[in-house]
Amino acid sequence: MRAGLPDQSTEPNQGYLKDTLCVSPQTKATPLTLRSIMTTPNQPASQPSGEAQPKPHLQVIPLGGMGEIGKNITAYRYGDEILLVDGGLAFPDASQPGIDLIIPRMDYLLQNAGLIKGWYLTHGHEDHIGGLPYLVARLPKIPMYGGPLTLGLVREKFKEFGIKDSDVDFREVEAGDQLKIGQHFQLDVFRMTHSIPDNTGYVLKTPVGQVVHTGDFKLDEEPGDGKLSDLARLKQAGDEGVLLLLSDSTNAERLGRTPSEAEIARNLEEVIAGCRGRVFLTTFASQVLRLQNILTIAHKLGRRVVIEGRSMLKYTQVAQELGFMEAPEPFLTSDQVAGLQDSQVLFLCTGSQGQPMSVLSRLAFGNHAKIALKRGDSVILSSNPIPGNEEAVNLVINHLYEIGTDVYYPPTYRVHASGHGSRDELAEVLNLVRPKFFLPWHGEPRHQINHARLAQTLPQPPQRTLIARNGDIVHLEENEFKVTGTVPAGAVYVDGLGVGDIGDEVLLDRSAMSQDGIIVLTAVLHPTPHVEIVSRGFARSNADLDAEIRRVALEAVTEGMRGKRRLEDVRNDMYGQVRRFVRKATGRNPVLIPLIVD
């Protein structure tokens, strides 16, 4: 804890000065800090005479999506009832080689599975629904609520994992619906614009007060489907009184407002109209509203559309089946465009994040089985790299330039806009809701803290703001808002068919092998002791260095055998002496695997 700041765990009701950042003790379960910003101190609730009775309270427990972007899942607990919201995944970065996906730890859910009364899904993006197949498979049958497109995408995802509709209690909802979940939760659903249709926030009515959760949002005044955010419902909640607001913090550092999808559509049309050859356009497959605009633009400009990439095909198929997308003309396959002029074709393809096996990456590196890029083609990246993917995207762009294609991407060309609101939109929501307490959500620490600071500048700032982390138990009463403990939280790595088999130690080994290589030492004891060495990624063939490594290893083995040491100890001696020698001789720390064959 920082010197001079009160310990929140021992003095939970002590007031803090305005704009003070306070840090709570770290715990083993969740080794993260907590910061609190207050405008007025918490008022201690009066205690009844005699034995103190536990007061009714709500617990808000983020298991993913706090202090990070991705794998969103939140548990609300009142008494012996739990309501879950979302179940997403995150994608690995460069420090996690070999990992396919990252999902939230679910220890808390497994321990309290019998208390879960419902599962609400705000929208169909992967960071909100992508982890569901891994989570649902280990829990009892729970009512799962969501909009038509959201549940349609979840059903498709479950099919891939062999989860049948009959295994899940799907319950379709629309904006404006009121849901009674368990005895203590009423959830009022309202529309918020985002980069995917069927996106919602909610007002959660509980015995201790109202909680408003915006979900992912931007206040788009020209959304692709014409359906505006329900700001009237936010104002109504604010007029009634909101105890706690959870609000999207993704763009809390960006000034102004996020551009509308309509503006991006106009810019895309201008760019595509200026292209003379084939057009290859990539964006997030889940950007259903943008995909609809692109289909409309292509039809207007006389281009037939080819869909390339599994996720792009899945999203467009589900969106069309459920009426969220309409194709002016049937899609073509890559084999059907041979008779068309280059100026009559537009390919919609995956690869906006530079994924190695995506369509755009295979095109850039010349590995696509049916299509080859050529001079005169145009490639449009209607997306920004997710943090951590910049290098992969830049590599693809450079290869596209080398081929001779014309490449259009932000910020040089304004062909993408975020699906998350910027500071003016965040302030507008705060002013409408006027919460007593505030929990910035959906963002890394810098986004959360900037959102908190923004809230303090408004005419009616929250009385208290907490910067929570995954695993924090946020305790909420009429006059109490604090962290009272933690539950296990963190990341579970999906590696091929393995879920949770890979830990941080394995990732460290993989990182070490990628940087310094690997050496395998095999000491054969009989008939005559000798050492064999195999290395990969360590150094070019160096007979003198290999000979020295063998000598050091053999000396350790011979000395151990002479002293009649256990084979395990002899192996450890060989490991230690060779490791020290290699580090001194080369300055490298390769992964070293010692083996002894008796």
C-alpha positions in Angstrom: 0.0 0.0 0.0 1.2 3.5 -0.7 2.6 5.3 2.3 0.2 7.8 4.0 -3.0 6.3 2.5 -5.5 4.5 4.7 -5.9 0.8 4.5 -9.4 0.2 3.0 -9.5 -3.4 4.3 -9.3 -2.2 8.0 -11.1 1.1 7.7 -13.8 0.6 5.1 -15.8 3.6 6.1 -13.0 6.1 6.4 -13.5 9.1 4.1 -11.0 10.1 1.5 -10.1 13.6 0.2 -11.5 14.6 -3.2 -9.5 13.2 -6.2 -7.4 11.0 -3.9 -6.2 7.8 -5.4 -6.2 5.0 -2.8 -4.6 1.6 -3.1 -5.7 -1.5 -1.3 -3.5 -4.3 -0.1 -2.7 -7.0 -2.8 -3.9 -10.5 -2.3 -2.6 -13.8 -3.6 -5.9 -14.6 -5.4 -5.9 -11.4 -7.4 -2.5 -9.6 -7.3 -4.0 -6.3 -8.5 -4.4 -2.9 -6.9 -7.6 -1.0 -6.2 -8.0 2.8 -6.6 -10.9 4.8 -5.3 -12.0 8.3 -6.1 -14.5 10.1 -3.9 -16.2 13.5 -3.7 -17.8 12.8 -0.3 -16.9 10.2 2.3 -19.0 7.1 2.9 -21.4 7.7 5.7 -21.4 4.8 8.3 -24.9 3.2 8.4 -26.5 3.3 11.8 -26.3 0.0 13.6 -29.3 -1.4 15.5 -29.0 -1.9 19.2 -28.0 -5.3 20.4 -26.4 -7.8 18.0 -25.6 -6.4 14.6 -27.5 -8.0 11.8 -26.0 -8.4 8.3 -27.5 -5.7 6.0 -28.9 -6.6 2.6 -26.3 -6.0 0.0 -25.5 -6.7 -3.7 -22.1 -8.1 -4.8 -20.8 -7.1 -8.2 -18.0 -9.6 -9.1 -16.2 -9.0 -12.4 -14.6 -12.3 -13.6 -13.3 -10.8 -16.8 -13.3 -7.5 -18.6 -12.1 -5.3 -15.7 -8.7 -3.8 -16.2 -8.5 -5.3 -19.6 -10.3 -5.4 -23.0 -11.7 -8.9 -23.6 -13.2 -12.0 -21.9 -16.1 -10.0 -20.4 -18.1 -11.7 -17.7 -19.7 -10.3 -14.6 -21.6 -12.0 -11.7 -24.2 -10.2 -9.6 -24.9 -11.9 -6.3 -27.7 -11.1 -3.9 -28.0 -13.6 -1.1 -28.2 -17.1 -2.5 -28.9 -16.0 -6.1 -26.4 -15.1 -8.9 -27.1 -13.4 -12.3 -24.4 -13.7 -14.9 -23.8 -11.2 -17.7 -21.8 -12.2 -20.9 -19.1 -14.9 -21.3 -16.4 -13.7 -23.7 -12.9 -14.5 -24.7 -9.7 -12.6 -25.5 -7.0 -13.2 -28.1 -3.4 -13.8 -27.3 -0.6 -11.3 -27.8 3.0 -11.8 -28.8 4.0 -12.8 -25.3 1.7 -15.9 -25.5 3.1 -18.0 -28.4 1.0 -21.0 -29.4 -2.1 -19.9 -27.5 -5.3 -19.9 -29.6 -7.7 -18.2 -27.2 -8.0 -17.0 -23.6 -11.1 -17.5 -21.5 -11.9 -16.5 -17.9 -11.2 -18.7 -14.9 -14.5 -20.1 -13.7 -13.6 -21.4 -10.2 -16.2 -19.2 -8.6 -18.9 -20.3 -11.0 -18.2 -23.9 -10.5 -18.2 -23.5 -6.7 -21.6 -21.7 -6.8 -23.2 -23.3 -9.9 -26.4 -24.1 -8.0 -27.0 -20.4 -7.2 -26.9 -19.2 -10.9 -30.5 -18.2 -11.9 -29.9 -16.7 -15.3 -27.3 -15.6 -17.9 -27.9 -12.4 -19.9 -25.9 -11.7 -23.1 -25.6 -8.0 -24.2 -24.5 -8.6 -27.8 -22.8 -11.0 -30.2 -19.1 -10.0 -30.2 -16.5 -12.6 -29.4 -15.3 -10.8 -26.3 -18.8 -11.2 -24.9 -19.9 -14.6 -26.2 -16.8 -16.4 -27.4 -16.0 -18.1 -24.2 -19.5 -19.5 -23.7 -18.9 -23.0 -25.2 -16.1 -23.6 -22.7 -18.1 -22.2 -19.8 -21.5 -23.7 -20.5 -20.2 -27.2 -20.9 -19.2 -27.3 -17.2 -22.3 -25.8 -15.7 -25.9 -27.0 -15.2 -28.6 -25.9 -17.6 -29.2 -22.2 -17.0 -31.7 -19.9 -18.7 -29.7 -17.8 -21.3 -31.3 -14.5 -22.3 -30.3 -12.5 -25.4 -31.5 -10.8 -28.6 -32.3 -12.7 -31.7 -28.9 -12.1 -33.5 -26.9 -12.7 -30.3 -28.6 -16.0 -29.6 -28.3 -16.9 -33.3 -24.6 -16.4 -33.2 -24.3 -18.4 -29.9 -26.3 -21.3 -31.5 -23.9 -21.4 -34.4 -20.9 -21.4 -32.1 -22.4 -24.1 -29.9 -23.0 -26.3 -33.0 -19.2 -26.3 -33.7 -18.7 -27.6 -30.1 -21.4 -30.3 -30.3 -23.7 -28.4 -27.8 -27.3 -29.0 -28.8 -30.1 -26.5 -28.5 -31.8 -28.8 -26.0 -28.7 -28.6 -23.8 -29.3 -24.8 -23.2 -32.4 -23.0 -22.1 -32.4 -20.2 -24.7 -34.8 -17.3 -24.1 -35.0 -14.6 -26.7 -35.6 -11.0 -25.6 -36.0 -7.6 -27.3 -35.2 -4.1 -26.3 -37.9 -2.8 -24.0 -38.5 -6.2 -22.3 -38.6 -6.6 -18.6 -37.1 -9.9 -17.2 -37.7 -11.4 -13.7 -34.7 -13.6 -12.9 -34.8 -15.4 -9.6 -36.5 -13.7 -6.7 -34.2 -10.6 -6.5 -33.3 -9.5 -10.0 -35.5 -7.6 -12.5 -33.7 -6.7 -15.7 -35.0 -4.0 -18.0 -33.4 -4.2 -21.4 -32.8 -1.0 -23.5 -31.1 -0.5 -26.9 -27.6 1.0 -27.3 -25.9 1.6 -30.7 -22.7 -0.3 -31.3 -20.9 -1.8 -34.3 -23.2 -4.8 -34.3 -27.1 -4.8 -34.3 -29.1 -6.2 -31.4 -26.8 -4.6 -28.8 -28.3 -3.8 -25.4 -27.7 -2.3 -22.0 -29.9 -2.9 -19.0 -31.3 -1.5 -15.8 -30.9 -4.0 -13.0 -33.4 -3.5 -10.2 -32.4 -5.1 -7.0 -33.5 -4.9 -3.3 -30.6 -2.4 -2.6 -31.3 -0.1 -5.6 -30.9 0.3 -9.4 -27.8 -0.6 -11.3 -27.4 0.6 -14.9 -25.0 -1.2 -17.2 -24.5 0.5 -20.6 -23.0 -2.5 -22.3 -20.6 -1.6 -25.2 -21.9 1.5 -26.9 -21.4 4.6 -28.9 -24.1 7.3 -29.3 -24.3 7.0 -33.1 -26.7 9.5 -34.5 -26.8 7.8 -37.9 -26.6 4.1 -37.1 -26.7 1.6 -40.0 -30.0 0.1 -39.0 -31.6 3.5 -38.0 -32.1 2.4 -34.4 -30.8 5.0 -32.0 -29.7 4.5 -28.4 -32.5 4.7 -25.9 -31.3 7.8 -24.1 -34.8 8.4 -22.7 -34.6 5.1 -20.7 -31.2 6.2 -19.3 -32.7 9.6 -18.3 -35.7 7.8 -16.7 -33.4 5.7 -14.6 -31.4 8.8 -13.6 -34.6 10.5 -12.6 -35.7 7.5 -10.5 -32.3 7.3 -8.9 -29.3 5.1 -9.8 -27.2 3.6 -7.1 -24.5 2.3 -9.5 -23.4 2.8 -13.1 -21.1 0.5 -15.0 -20.1 2.2 -18.3 -17.9 1.4 -21.3 -14.5 3.0 -20.8 -12.8 1.8 -24.1 -12.4 5.3 -25.6 -12.1 7.4 -22.4 -8.9 8.9 -23.7 -10.4 10.1 -27.0 -11.7 13.6 -27.2 -15.0 14.5 -28.9 -17.4 11.9 -30.4 -16.7 8.7 -32.3 -17.6 9.1 -36.0 -20.8 7.6 -37.2 -21.1 4.5 -39.3 -22.8 6.6 -41.9 -19.7 8.8 -42.3 -17.6 5.7 -42.7 -20.0 4.4 -45.3 -19.6 7.6 -47.3 -15.8 7.4 -47.1 -15.8 3.8 -48.2 -18.0 4.5 -51.2 -15.6 7.3 -52.2 -12.6 5.0 -51.9 -14.2 2.1 -53.7 -15.5 4.3 -56.5 -11.9 5.4 -57.2 -10.6 1.8 -57.5 -10.2 0.5 -61.1 -9.3 -3.1 -60.4 -10.5 -5.8 -58.0 -11.2 -4.6 -54.5 -10.4 -6.8 -51.4 -11.9 -5.4 -48.3 -11.4 -6.7 -44.7 -13.1 -5.7 -41.5 -14.2 -7.4 -38.3 -16.6 -10.2 -39.4 -19.0 -9.1 -36.6 -19.3 -5.6 -38.0 -22.7 -6.5 -39.4 -23.9 -2.9 -39.9 -20.7 -2.1 -41.9 -20.9 -5.3 -43.9 -24.5 -4.2 -44.9 -23.3 -0.8 -46.0 -20.5 -2.4 -48.0 -23.0 -4.7 -49.8 -25.1 -1.7 -50.6 -22.1 0.3 -51.9 -20.9 -2.6 -54.0 -24.3 -3.0 -55.6 -24.5 0.7 -56.3 -21.1 0.7 -58.0 -21.8 -2.4 -60.1 -19.5 -4.8 -58.2 -20.5 -8.4 -57.3 -19.5 -9.6 -53.8 -17.4 -12.7 -53.0 -17.2 -13.7 -49.3 -13.9 -15.3 -48.3 -13.2 -16.6 -44.8 -15.1 -18.9 -42.4 -16.0 -16.3 -39.8 -17.2 -13.8 -42.5 -19.4 -16.5 -44.0 -20.8 -17.4 -40.6 -21.7 -13.9 -39.5 -23.3 -12.9 -42.9 -25.2 -16.2 -43.1 -26.7 -15.8 -39.6 -27.4 -12.1 -40.0 -29.3 -12.8 -43.3 -31.3 -15.6 -41.9 -32.4 -13.5 -38.9 -33.2 -10.4 -41.0 -30.3 -8.2 -39.8 -28.7 -8.1 -43.3 -30.0 -8.1 -46.8 -27.8 -8.8 -49.8 -29.0 -6.9 -53.0 -27.6 -9.8 -55.1 -26.5 -13.4 -54.3 -22.9 -13.8 -53.3 -20.5 -15.3 -55.8 -17.7 -17.8 -55.2 -14.2 -17.1 -56.3 -14.7 -19.6 -59.1 -17.7 -17.7 -60.5 -16.0 -14.3 -61.1 -13.7 -15.5 -63.9 -16.0 -14.0 -66.6 -16.3 -10.6 -64.9 -14.0 -7.7 -65.3 -11.8 -6.7 -62.4 -13.8 -3.5 -61.9 -16.9 -5.6 -61.3 -15.7 -7.6 -58.3 -15.4 -6.9 -54.5 -14.0 -9.6 -52.2 -15.1 -9.4 -48.5 -12.4 -11.3 -46.6 -11.1 -12.1 -43.1 -7.7 -10.9 -41.9 -8.3 -7.4 -40.4 -5.9 -8.3 -37.5 -3.1 -9.9 -39.6 -4.0 -13.4 -38.4 -1.5 -15.8 -40.1 -4.1 -18.2 -41.5 -6.7 -15.5 -42.5 -7.6 -14.9 -46.1 -5.8 -11.5 -46.3 -2.6 -12.9 -44.9 -2.6 -15.8 -47.3 -3.2 -13.4 -50.2 -0.4 -11.0 -49.0 2.1 -13.9 -48.7 1.0 -15.6 -51.9 -0.4 -18.7 -50.1 -4.1 -18.6 -51.2 -5.1 -21.7 -53.1 -7.3 -20.0 -55.7 -6.6 -16.2 -55.7 -3.5 -14.2 -56.4 -3.1 -10.5 -55.9 -1.7 -8.4 -58.7 -0.8 -4.8 -59.6 -4.0 -2.8 -60.0 -5.8 -4.6 -57.2 -6.9 -2.5 -54.2 -7.0 -3.6 -50.6 -9.0 -1.8 -47.9 -8.5 -2.4 -44.2 -11.7 -1.1 -42.6 -10.4 -1.7 -39.1 -7.7 -0.7 -36.5 -5.3 -3.2 -35.1 -6.3 -4.5 -31.6 -3.5 -3.6 -29.2 -0.8 -6.3 -29.6 -1.6 -7.0 -33.3 0.1 -3.9 -34.7 3.2 -5.8 -35.9 1.2 -8.5 -37.6 -1.0 -6.0 -39.4 2.0 -3.9 -40.5 3.7 -7.0 -41.9 0.7 -7.8 -44.0 0.5 -4.2 -45.2 4.1 -4.2 -46.2 3.7 -7.4 -48.2 0.7 -5.9 -50.0 2.7 -2.9 -51.0 5.5 -5.1 -52.3 3.0 -6.9 -54.6 2.1 -3.6 -56.0 -1.5 -3.3 -54.7 -3.0 0.0 -53.6 -3.6 -0.2 -49.9 -6.1 2.0 -47.9 -6.1 1.9 -44.2 -6.6 4.3 -41.2 -5.6 6.9 -40.2 -4.4 7.9 -43.7 -7.9 7.0 -45.0 -10.9 7.4 -42.7 -12.4 4.0 -43.5 -13.0 2.8 -40.0 -14.6 4.1 -36.8 -14.7 2.5 -33.4 -17.8 1.0 -32.0 -17.2 2.6 -28.6 -18.1 6.1 -27.6 -15.5 8.9 -27.0 -15.3 11.3 -24.1 -18.3 13.5 -25.0 -20.5 10.5 -25.3 -19.3 9.0 -22.0 -20.0 12.4 -20.3 -23.5 12.5 -21.9 -24.4 9.1 -20.4 -23.0 10.1 -17.0 -25.1 13.3 -17.0 -28.2 11.4 -17.9 -27.8 8.6 -15.3 -26.3 10.7 -12.5 -25.3 7.7 -10.5 -24.4 7.8 -6.8 -21.6 5.3 -7.4 -19.6 4.6 -10.5 -17.7 1.6 -11.7 -15.7 2.2 -15.0 -15.8 -1.0 -17.0 -14.5 -2.5 -20.3 -11.1 -1.0 -20.5 -7.5 -1.2 -19.3 -6.5 0.7 -16.2 -5.7 3.9 -18.1 -9.1 3.9 -19.7 -10.9 3.3 -16.4 -8.9 6.0 -14.6 -9.5 8.5 -17.4 -13.2 7.7 -17.3 -13.2 8.2 -13.5 -11.5 11.6 -13.9 -13.9 12.6 -16.5 -16.8 11.8 -14.2 -15.3 14.1 -11.5 -15.4 17.1 -13.9 -19.2 16.9 -14.4 -21.8 19.1 -12.7 -23.1 16.1 -10.6 -20.2 13.8 -10.1 -20.6 10.3 -8.5 -20.0 10.3 -4.7 -17.6 7.5 -5.2 -15.8 5.8 -8.0 -14.0 2.5 -7.8 -11.4 1.2 -10.2 -12.0 -2.5 -9.8 -10.1 -5.5 -11.2 -11.1 -9.0 -12.1 -11.9 -11.1 -9.0 -12.8 -8.1 -6.8 -15.9 -8.5 -4.7 -17.6 -5.1 -5.0 -20.0 -4.6 -2.1 -22.9 -2.4 -2.7 -25.5 -1.0 -0.3 -27.4 2.2 -0.1 -24.5 4.0 1.6 -21.7 1.6 1.0 -19.5 1.0 -2.1 -16.3 -0.8 -1.5 -14.2 -3.9 -2.2 -14.5 -6.5 0.6 -12.5 -9.4 -0.8 -11.6 -11.3 -3.9 -12.4 -14.6 -5.7 -10.1 -16.5 -8.0 -9.9 -14.8 -11.4 -7.5 -14.7 -14.3 -6.8 -16.4 -17.6 -7.3 -19.9 -18.8 -5.4 -20.6 -22.0 -6.9 -22.6 -24.9 -4.1 -24.4 -26.7 -5.3 -26.6 -29.5 -7.6 -29.1 -27.9 -6.3 -28.4 -24.4 -8.2 -26.0 -22.2 -6.2 -24.9 -19.1 -3.4 -27.3 -19.8 -0.9 -24.5 -20.5 0.3 -22.3 -17.6 2.6 -19.3 -17.3 5.6 -21.5 -16.9 5.0 -23.1 -20.3 4.6 -19.7 -21.9 7.9 -18.6 -20.4 9.6 -21.7 -21.8 8.1 -21.0 -25.2 9.3 -17.4 -25.0 12.8 -18.5 -24.0 12.9 -21.0 -26.9 11.9 -18.4 -29.4 14.7 -16.0 -28.1 17.5 -18.3 -27.1 16.7 -21.8 -28.6 16.9 -25.2 -26.9 19.7 -27.6 -26.1 19.0 -31.3 -25.3 21.9 -33.1 -23.5 21.8 -36.9 -23.3 24.4 -38.6 -21.0 24.8 -42.3 -21.8 26.4 -44.1 -18.8 27.2 -47.5 -20.3 29.3 -49.1 -21.6 31.5 -46.0 -21.6 30.1 -42.6 -20.3 29.6 -40.1 -23.1 27.4 -37.1 -23.9 25.3 -36.4 -27.0 24.1 -32.9 -27.8 21.2 -31.7 -30.0 20.3 -28.0 -30.3 17.7 -26.0 -32.2 17.5 -22.2 -32.6 20.6 -21.8 -30.4 23.6 -21.2 -32.7 24.9 -22.2 -36.0 27.0 -25.4 -36.1 30.0 -24.7 -33.9 32.2 -27.8 -33.3 34.4 -26.1 -30.7 31.4 -24.8 -28.6 29.6 -28.2 -28.9 32.8 -30.0 -27.8 33.2 -27.7 -24.8 29.5 -28.2 -23.8 30.1 -32.0 -24.0 33.3 -31.7 -21.9 31.5 -29.8 -19.1 28.6 -32.1 -19.1 30.8 -35.2 -19.1 32.9 -33.9 -16.2 29.7 -33.4 -14.1 28.5 -36.9 -14.9 31.9 -38.5 -14.2 32.3 -36.7 -10.9 28.8 -37.7 -9.9 29.3 -41.3 -10.8 32.6 -41.4 -8.9 30.8 -40.1 -5.8 28.0 -42.6 -6.3 25.4 -39.9 -6.3 21.8 -40.5 -7.3 21.0 -40.3 -11.0 18.6 -37.4 -10.3 21.4 -35.5 -8.5 23.9 -36.3 -11.4 21.4 -34.9 -13.9 20.9 -31.7 -11.8 24.7 -31.3 -11.6 25.0 -31.6 -15.4 22.2 -29.1 -15.9 23.7 -26.5 -13.5 27.3 -26.7 -14.8 26.3 -26.6 -18.4 23.9 -23.7 -17.9 26.5 -21.6 -16.2 29.1 -22.4 -18.9 26.7 -21.6 -21.8 25.7 -18.3 -20.2 29.3 -17.3 -19.6 30.5 -18.4 -23.1 27.6 -17.1 -25.2 25.6 -14.6 -23.1 22.5 -16.7 -23.9 20.0 -18.6 -21.8 18.6 -21.4 -24.0 16.1 -23.9 -22.6 18.3 -26.8 -21.4 16.9 -30.3 -21.2 19.3 -32.8 -19.5 18.7 -36.6 -19.9 20.5 -39.5 -18.4 20.4 -43.0 -19.9 21.6 -45.7 -17.6 
